[in-house]
Amino acid sequence: QVQLVESGGGLVQAGDSLRLSCAASGPTFSMYVMGWFRQAPGKEREFVSAITWTGSIERSRYADSVKGRFTISRDNTKNTIYLQMNSLKPEDTAVYYCAVQISSVISNSPRAYDYWGQGTQVTVSS
């Protein structure tokens, strides 16, 4: 069983930055996808970004709404991924979830992910 713990959320003003972290523990997998989703009140959970790697080859994907503002990264020594969020907007307000997909192919669908963290709240005021 993989456990995921997110941290780094908070209340910021529009234009500010935040960095989210997701630490994974439990069985490690040689090839899997780690991703970020978010869910705003009354809305469906949506894909934000994901990353996967094979050896030194790293692949990532971003939702159009965050391209150029958010950056996903990893630290394999710590089994941790990060989401650097810059130029935050009020519409970025949501609970952000970390997730693991046991696959090497990045999916945008939350149904493809096998393990989830508890979420961390990000609130951006205007």
BELNORNOR-V887778 format. One line per field, one symbol per residue. phi: phi as a letter, one per 40 degrees, with the letter a starting at -180 (. if undefined). A space follows every 50 residues. Layout:
BEGIN
phi=???
END
This chain:
BEGIN
phi=.cbbbcahcibbcdgcbabcbbbbbhdbbcaabbabbaacdgbccbcbaa aaabgccbbaabcdcbdgbbbcaabccbfbbbbcbbfcbdcccacbbcab bcabbcbcccccccbbccgbcbbbcc
END
